[in-house]
């Protein structure tokens, strides 16, 4: 998840197309949400 988030932020920084920028921002938010969900699951297993 961290790697996906990192590369999405890189793409967002170099991309100049506004339509793609919006889609990339949505994917960044989704990636952050998934990271939080999986982190919560892992912390409950400990």
SVG drawing of the C-alpha trace seen along z (x, -y; Angstrom):
<svg xmlns="http://www.w3.org/2000/svg" viewBox="-12 -20 19 32">
<polyline fill="none" stroke="black" stroke-width="0.4" points="0.0,0.0 2.8,-2.4 4.4,-1.9 1.1,-2.4 0.5,-5.6 4.1,-6.8 3.8,-6.2 0.4,-7.8 1.8,-10.9 4.7,-10.9 2.3,-10.5 0.2,-13.4 3.3,-15.6 4.4,-15.0 1.0,-14.7 -0.4,-17.8 -3.8,-16.5 -6.5,-17.7 -8.8,-14.7 -6.1,-12.3 -5.1,-14.4 -8.6,-14.1 -8.5,-10.3 -5.1,-10.0 -6.2,-12.0 -9.1,-9.6 -6.7,-6.7 -4.4,-8.3 -7.4,-8.7 -8.5,-5.2 -4.9,-3.9 -4.7,-5.8 -8.0,-4.4 -7.0,-0.8 -3.7,-1.4 -5.6,-2.5 -8.0,0.5 -5.3,3.1 -3.2,1.4 -6.2,1.6 -6.7,5.3 -3.0,6.1 -3.0,4.2 -6.0,6.2 -4.1,9.5 -1.2,8.6"/>
</svg>
